[in-house]
């Protein structure tokens, strides 16, 4: 006997298919048989039904089925009705519409389950004739529509409230608000400087920080109070002395007490918005480290948040290829270049990542491509890894390793171009995961020795350098020498390097004394 499991808003239904060969018939013949209520009533019989006792139970059961899981209620219903003490119960076949749910039932209950494309027309016919099948239970078509509407509203409300996929919405809203706050702070601070500048114009050149400027205006008031005002909590000692000296010889005009009150109110807005901006940035940093730790370790909090916001969600960003992530944010330039047949842009939002922004101009495009590749891998780890295994103490190992490799690669490229790299790794500062406490270099900046370990070793200076012809002058790179010699770009680079080598030799020959020419 063949039974079909059908989920409705009223409950679980087991429908008996009287014609066992129905599934083997052509699709057109199945549809014609099930569209006619008379024929359908002969082919389909309601075997059993488990009605939901409340809307909450219906939401719970339907949610479990949509995730491909077997609830306790469904398991009990199938065991009693399919595998119960009925004759031939164990030999019955169960038809399930969802392949994931069918696999779970076959695995846990050891049933013969059919859940493939051949069952679509059968379930379409059951859905059409559902009102006829449920007449015996006392549920008419009107009641079924009302229950379906109520259950759909409750299920949508439950998913919107408890969906774990919506946590990145907080990042999208936070980064958008952060950008808006930056604009507001700049507008308000500019207005404070212009307004108070009529009274003390020299102060704008002395204090460049907007929040410090507003705090000084609040503390000092009229510029004549500068000598008696203590700025030790706002400004460093040397800057405080310069400010007080400038207040004595200022060429500003006098303002009234009413003018100063309104300036103070505007300064309060700058201070409060700046403080909230700091709190919002801390919140955004914590959310990014929790939701996308590997992406954050690679490109930073702000760039990672902007990429997520531009894509719409973390999962959408994870579906993008590396080439799309590289130019994300430069869509207008891309389509304009395609339309005018010019060169396409090399980077978009990813340009603001420290690895790309700090690279030499000739290497920015190459670094943007490499960072986008590693960012695509990092964001897929963040989006698709098991959420149950994540914890706040887990280090984003993949993101840190990718950043270390890119830093070492950038140093090697700079050395290949003849640039003496003074780059310092920021991994120890931001994440402090791989090497425990970050070590300090001579300038007091944090430094990550792990990046140095990946830099190719340079030839020893103690070896005697041999003269190299101009045609064999090859830059040291990480690529294969035989492959580089075949490329046109490498040949052009060799010719240019050989020409520079010849010019330097000629200059040395001209500048050398006559007795030293023979030594060259």
DOTORTOR-657696 format. One record per residue (C-alpha): residue in three letters; x, y, z. Coordinates in steps of 0.001 Angstrom, whole numbers, padded with zeros to 6 digits, always signed. Example, Ala and Ser with C-alpha at 12.3 -4.5 7.8 and 13.67 -1.06 7.14 Angstrom:
Ala+012300-004500+007800/Ser+013670-001060+007140/
//
This chain:
Unk+000000+000000+000000/Unk+001227+003487-000879/Unk+000670+006384+001567/Unk+001378+010078+000959/Unk+002320+012440+003822/Unk+000711+015837+003265/Unk+001083+018827+005599/Unk-001839+021224+005940/Unk-002718+024107+008235/Unk-005155+021761+010004/Unk-002572+019060+010700/Unk-000696+016090+009228/Unk-002589+013931+006736/Unk-001864+010449+005462/Unk-003514+009950+002068/Unk-003858+006411+000688/Unk-003161+006019-003043/Unk-005397+003143-004151/Unk-003746+002774-007566/Unk-000136+001705-006922/Unk+000803+002277-010567/Unk-000304+005917-010576/Unk+003262+007213-010205/Unk+004448+005193-013187/Unk+001859+006784-015505/Unk+002781+009775-017694/Unk+002520+013221-016081/Unk-000346+014315-018356/Unk-002392+011229-017444/Unk-001753+011772-013715/Unk-002925+015390-013932/Unk-006089+014508-015856/Unk-006961+011772-013332/Unk-006453+014002-010274/Unk-008141+017144-011663/Unk-011525+015396-011852/Unk-013055+015195-008318/Unk-014859+011928-009137/Unk-011751+010174-010397/Unk-009645+011686-007611/Unk-012008+010394-004923/Unk-011501+006868-006286/Unk-007705+007216-006386/Unk-007158+009095-003088/Unk-008540+008204+000349/Unk-007832+009915+003655/Unk-006145+007250+005813/Unk-005444+009265+009000/Unk-005084+012851+010229/Unk-003385+014477+013210/Unk-005019+017857+013833/Unk-003053+020682+015494/Unk-004457+021642+018886/Unk-003298+025277+018677/Unk-001613+027764+016361/Unk+001584+027561+018416/Unk+001770+023801+017824/Unk+001153+024332+014108/Unk+003974+026923+013877/Unk+006353+024603+015721/Unk+005532+021570+013553/Unk+005623+023414+010217/Unk+008907+025111+011168/Unk+010496+021736+011915/Unk+009279+020329+008590/Unk+010602+023340+006644/Unk+014027+022670+008162/Unk+013862+018985+007209/Unk+013548+017769+010808/Unk+011176+015189+012325/Unk+009327+016449+015376/Unk+008216+014143+018170/Unk+004573+014561+017144/Unk+005240+013621+013516/Unk+007415+010674+014552/Unk+004700+009340+016857/Unk+002035+009828+014179/Unk+004018+007932+011538/Unk+004940+005097+013879/Unk+001320+004581+014950/Unk-000342+004946+011560/Unk+002254+003473+009205/Unk+004189+001015+011334/Unk+001431+000217+013819/Unk-000027-003255+014260/Unk-001660-003110+010872/Unk-001314-005940+008400/Unk+001589-005286+006049/Unk+002425-002060+007800/Unk+006141-002482+007480/Unk+005918-003052+003732/Unk+004048+000164+003047/Unk+005674+002905+001007/Unk+005567+006540+002169/Unk+005594+009402-000332/Unk+007053+012722+000965/Unk+007261+015973-000996/Unk+010455+017321+000644/Unk+013535+015180-000193/Unk+015355+016394+002933/Unk+012456+015396+005178/Unk+012089+012116+003299/Unk+015735+011273+003892/Unk+015374+011993+007607/Unk+012275+009756+007862/Unk+013976+006917+005975/Unk+017034+007157+008198/Unk+015338+007417+011589/Unk+012244+005272+011065/Unk+013643+002784+008507/Unk+010751+003291+006109/Unk+010609+002925+002344/Unk+010303+006587+001347/Unk+009749+008028-002137/Unk+010617+011730-002523/Unk+011637+012622-006058/Unk+010312+014595-009021/Unk+007775+011894-009932/Unk+005625+012820-006923/Unk+005014+016478-007843/Unk+001834+015854-009837/Unk+000472+013638-007059/Unk+000890+016334-004401/Unk-000534+018936-006766/Unk-003645+016796-007134/Unk-003915+016243-003344/Unk-003715+020004-002830/Unk-006514+020571-005361/Unk-008799+017948-003817/Unk-007919+018678-000165/Unk-011340+020071+000681/Unk-012998+016879-000612/Unk-010607+014654+001347/Unk-011200+016548+004614/Unk-015010+016510+004442/Unk-015168+013450+006664/Unk-013235+015262+009426/Unk-015679+018168+009566/Unk-013232+020745+008153/Unk-014759+022633+005226/Unk-013047+024799+002661/Unk-013782+028070+004484/Unk-012338+026854+007789/Unk-009259+025543+005983/Unk-008648+028944+004359/Unk-008988+030717+007717/Unk-006555+028326+009394/Unk-004091+028683+006507/Unk-004168+032483+006772/Unk-003699+032473+010546/Unk-000885+029931+010414/Unk+000935+031788+007638/Unk+000812+035063+009619/Unk+002083+033378+012774/Unk+004824+031539+010889/Unk+006010+034735+009154/Unk+006020+036594+012465/Unk+008012+033776+014085/Unk+010605+033696+011301/Unk+011067+037466+011331/Unk+011544+037400+015087/Unk+013785+034393+015517/Unk+015607+034013+012200/Unk+019362+033740+012874/Unk+020085+034958+009348/Unk+018897+038485+010193/Unk+021679+039382+012637/Unk+023703+041060+009888/Unk+020877+043587+009540/Unk+022276+045263+012660/Unk+025617+045723+010904/Unk+023938+047235+007834/Unk+022024+049747+009964/Unk+025031+050547+012187/Unk+027431+051340+009337/Unk+024781+053462+007591/Unk+024195+055417+010811/Unk+027950+055780+011341/Unk+028340+057405+007927/Unk+025416+059730+008644/Unk+026925+060720+012003/Unk+030244+061543+010343/Unk+028465+063902+007953/Unk+026510+065554+010774/Unk+029602+065982+012935/Unk+031506+067596+010059/Unk+028646+069986+009294/Unk+028104+070984+012930/Unk+031826+071297+013684/Unk+032354+073466+010601/Unk+029515+075717+011743/Unk+030994+076008+015253/Unk+034401+076972+013854/Unk+032913+079547+011495/Unk+030630+080984+014165/Unk+033190+081128+016989/Unk+035901+082085+014472/Unk+034557+085616+014352/Unk+035512+085917+018005/Unk+038744+083847+018039/Unk+039877+083084+014425/Unk+043370+081859+015401/Unk+041966+078938+017380/Unk+040925+076972+014263/Unk+044560+076659+013124/Unk+045757+075638+016594/Unk+043126+072935+017288/Unk+042192+070709+014355/Unk+040159+068074+016223/Unk+036434+068845+016097/Unk+035542+067398+019499/Unk+038493+069081+021221/Unk+037551+072394+019585/Unk+033980+072135+020887/Unk+035190+071242+024397/Unk+037569+074204+024453/Unk+034747+076543+023389/Unk+032579+075170+026214/Unk+035341+075494+028801/Unk+036687+078903+027764/Unk+033667+080915+026653/Unk+035016+084346+025778/Unk+038634+084368+024654/Unk+039496+086738+027496/Unk+038959+083796+029896/Unk+041706+081729+028249/Unk+044401+082785+030717/Unk+042390+081619+033745/Unk+040924+078449+032176/Unk+042471+075019+032793/Unk+042695+072993+029552/Unk+044794+070143+030994/Unk+041993+067565+030528/Unk+041380+068623+026916/Unk+044710+069701+025383/Unk+048384+068776+025877/Unk+050519+071241+027774/Unk+052405+072705+024799/Unk+049195+073237+022804/Unk+047572+074888+025821/Unk+050384+077445+026035/Unk+050096+078260+022335/Unk+046325+078725+022656/Unk+046618+081073+025630/Unk+049291+083131+023888/Unk+047149+083427+020754/Unk+044117+084522+022802/Unk+046035+087563+024065/Unk+046880+088889+020592/Unk+043746+087688+018771/Unk+042246+089943+016099/Unk+038699+088607+016511/Unk+035600+090727+017087/Unk+033592+090894+020283/Unk+030405+088815+020666/Unk+027499+089068+023064/Unk+026448+086642+025779/Unk+023433+085551+023708/Unk+025708+084695+020785/Unk+027927+082643+023074/Unk+024934+080732+024479/Unk+023871+079562+021032/Unk+027455+078642+020176/Unk+027591+076580+023380/Unk+024373+074756+022442/Unk+025846+073887+019053/Unk+029111+072772+020707/Unk+027075+070502+022999/Unk+025606+068842+019919/Unk+029084+068224+018476/Unk+030307+066709+021754/Unk+027249+064480+022274/Unk+027184+063229+018680/Unk+030933+062525+018801/Unk+030527+060517+021997/Unk+027660+058523+020526/Unk+029718+057956+017385/Unk+032468+056418+019542/Unk+029952+054138+021260/Unk+028438+053132+017913/Unk+031867+052289+016510/Unk+032568+050063+019530/Unk+029207+048331+019012/Unk+029940+047843+015304/Unk+033370+046402+016103/Unk+031879+043882+018524/Unk+029169+042839+016070/Unk+031651+042410+013222/Unk+033995+040326+015398/Unk+031044+038114+016365/Unk+029395+037722+012942/Unk+032300+038021+010465/Unk+035557+037631+012443/Unk+037693+036402+009522/Unk+036566+039201+007205/Unk+037192+041720+010000/Unk+040711+040417+010611/Unk+041496+040746+006907/Unk+040049+044119+005858/Unk+038952+045775+009112/Unk+035611+046542+010710/Unk+034533+049497+008582/Unk+035446+048034+005191/Unk+033927+044668+006098/Unk+030715+046305+007304/Unk+030458+048413+004141/Unk+030914+045327+001970/Unk+028132+043532+003858/Unk+025853+046579+003670/Unk+026492+047037-000060/Unk+025800+043364-000780/Unk+022670+043383+001417/Unk+023588+040574+003804/Unk+026481+038362+004847/Unk+025106+035387+002921/Unk+024682+037440-000259/Unk+028252+038676+000041/Unk+029458+035092+000504/Unk+027782+034136-002792/Unk+029705+036815-004706/Unk+032872+035761-006558/Unk+036162+037477-005761/Unk+035992+039567-008956/Unk+032671+041055-007843/Unk+033935+041765-004313/Unk+036947+043538-005821/Unk+034821+046166-007641/Unk+031904+046223-005206/Unk+030997+049887-004807/Unk+032359+050953-008218/Unk+029405+049818-010312/Unk+028917+053202-011990/Unk+032545+053353-013060/Unk+032362+049754-014285/Unk+029322+050254-016524/Unk+030637+053603-017745/Unk+033909+051908-018711/Unk+032071+049086-020482/Unk+029897+051577-022331/Unk+032798+053769-023453/Unk+035145+050775-023979/Unk+037719+052097-021522/Unk+039652+050252-018830/Unk+037439+048850-016093/Unk+038046+049904-012437/Unk+040486+047864-010385/Unk+038881+048379-006976/Unk+035813+049699-005197/Unk+035119+049720-001462/Unk+038058+047369-000905/Unk+040403+050266-001754/Unk+039950+051559+001815/Unk+041427+048366+003281/Unk+044843+049055+004792/Unk+046535+046403+002645/Unk+045380+048138-000552/Unk+045565+051758+000545/Unk+049120+051521+001878/Unk+050495+049723-001197/Unk+052473+051651-003842/Unk+050432+053079-006693/Unk+051670+050477-009198/Unk+050721+047626-006860/Unk+047264+048813-005763/Unk+045424+046919-008493/Unk+047314+043700-007818/Unk+046794+044008-004064/Unk+043073+044708-004563/Unk+042763+041493-006576/Unk+044617+039433-003955/Unk+042712+040971-001028/Unk+039390+040343-002801/Unk+040349+036692-003322/Unk+041155+036176+000353/Unk+038099+038206+001400/Unk+035850+035882-000631/Unk+037314+032867+001188/Unk+037076+034543+004607/Unk+033458+035659+004246/Unk+032403+032175+003108/Unk+033959+030705+006236/Unk+032073+033261+008355/Unk+028740+032763+006594/Unk+028718+029011+006078/Unk+030494+027677+009156/Unk+028405+026038+011856/Unk+027044+028712+014197/Unk+026994+026287+017124/Unk+030769+025893+016996/Unk+031462+029646+017141/Unk+032406+031297+020385/Unk+033783+034662+021404/Unk+037145+033142+022286/Unk+037697+031468+018903/Unk+040426+033212+016931/Unk+039693+033996+013272/Unk+042632+031856+012201/Unk+041799+031913+008483/Unk+041516+035707+008333/Unk+044760+036240+010221/Unk+046661+033732+008102/Unk+045370+035371+004919/Unk+046443+038797+006140/Unk+049924+037581+007093/Unk+050390+036002+003648/Unk+049241+039153+001884/Unk+051573+041308+003975/Unk+054540+039091+003162/Unk+053552+039049-000511/Unk+053337+042845-000570/Unk+056780+043150+000989/Unk+058230+040782-001582/Unk+056651+042783-004412/Unk+057998+046034-002988/Unk+061493+044568-002688/Unk+061213+043289-006249/Unk+060497+046847-007400/Unk+063527+048097-005502/Unk+061484+049687-002698/Unk+062919+049301+000791/Unk+059827+048212+002696/Unk+059289+049722+006133/Unk+055867+048156+006431/Unk+054769+046892+009840/Unk+052135+044247+010317/Unk+048874+045310+011998/Unk+047690+041806+012832/Unk+049264+041891+016277/Unk+047497+045162+017047/Unk+043986+044352+015902/Unk+043554+040715+016797/Unk+046569+039661+018918/Unk+045802+035997+018245/Unk+048734+034203+016721/Unk+051711+035282+018805/Unk+050183+036173+022137/Unk+051334+039658+023095/Unk+052411+041878+020191/Unk+056083+042758+020156/Unk+057262+046343+019717/Unk+059641+047747+017153/Unk+061979+050677+017551/Unk+059294+053264+016828/Unk+056965+051849+019447/Unk+054544+050432+016866/Unk+053215+046908+017055/Unk+054911+044380+014841/Unk+054062+040818+013845/Unk+057123+038606+013262/Unk+054953+035954+011567/Unk+054826+038072+008414/Unk+058623+038357+008298/Unk+058990+034590+008392/Unk+057194+034308+005062/Unk+059414+036834+003212/Unk+061794+035155+000726/Unk+065390+035229+001929/Unk+067612+037726+000110/Unk+071041+036736-001292/Unk+073940+037279+001067/Unk+075939+040481+000511/Unk+079205+038663+001317/Unk+079110+036828-002019/Unk+080997+038412-004889/Unk+078587+039994-007335/Unk+079109+039006-010935/Unk+078458+041318-013852/Unk+075124+040546-015488/Unk+074328+041449-019120/Unk+071418+043750-019709/Unk+069406+041015-021450/Unk+069664+038748-018397/Unk+068678+041413-015875/Unk+065614+039838-014219/Unk+063767+041196-011170/Unk+063439+038917-008170/Unk+059825+037745-007923/Unk+057931+034818-006503/Unk+057038+033497-009957/Unk+058828+030961-012094/Unk+061757+032509-014010/Unk+061116+030477-017147/Unk+057483+031645-017235/Unk+058397+035298-016654/Unk+060958+035329-019481/Unk+058282+034273-021956/Unk+055942+037144-021109/Unk+056116+040366-023059/Unk+055877+042490-019947/Unk+058930+040853-018414/Unk+060966+041369-021586/Unk+059985+045034-021612/Unk+060903+045325-017931/Unk+064293+043718-018610/Unk+065030+046157-021407/Unk+064128+049131-019218/Unk+066223+047804-016340/Unk+069141+047185-018705/Unk+068899+050715-020015/Unk+068945+052121-016484/Unk+071925+049884-015687/Unk+073813+051251-018732/Unk+072984+054874-017837/Unk+074226+054443-014289/Unk+077489+052912-015575/Unk+077959+055824-017969/Unk+077379+058361-015192/Unk+079916+056618-012978/Unk+082458+056606-015796/Unk+082054+060349-016357/Unk+082244+061192-012665/Unk+085292+058965-011925/Unk+088911+060379-012014/Unk+091138+059494-014936/Unk+093276+057081-012969/Unk+090216+055120-011815/Unk+088704+054528-015267/Unk+090779+051425-015792/Unk+089313+049867-012671/Unk+085721+050038-013920/
//
